[in-house]
Amino acid sequence: HEQLLKMMEERMMDVEQKLRLVKRLLQEKVNQLKEQLSKNTKADAMVKDLYVENAQLLKALEVTEQRQKSAERKNYLLEEKIANLNRIVKNLASPSFGP
């Protein structure tokens, strides 16, 4: 009976030692997961910031493209006016009266 009790105590000590090891390993894993969660949270915030910044840049690009098209239209109209003015000046400068 004593021997059986001693064997049971040794088994219990062995089981307790294994449980402490498992507990330590689980705690390490919990710490790793907490750290990963923190990193993921920061990455998520950065992604959201980049999404907002990207939307702002797309809007700025759209506005810039509209301004460029407007400037191109104005430039085209100015070139037409210059061509018309050159024609008028040419007509005024050329002798239009006969001998």
Secondary structure by P-SEA (a helix, b strand, c coil): caaaaaaaaaaaaaaaaaaaaaaaaaaaaaaaaaaaaaaaaaaaaaaaaaaaaaaaaaaaaaaaaaaaaaaaaaaaaaaaaaaaaaaaaaaaacccccc
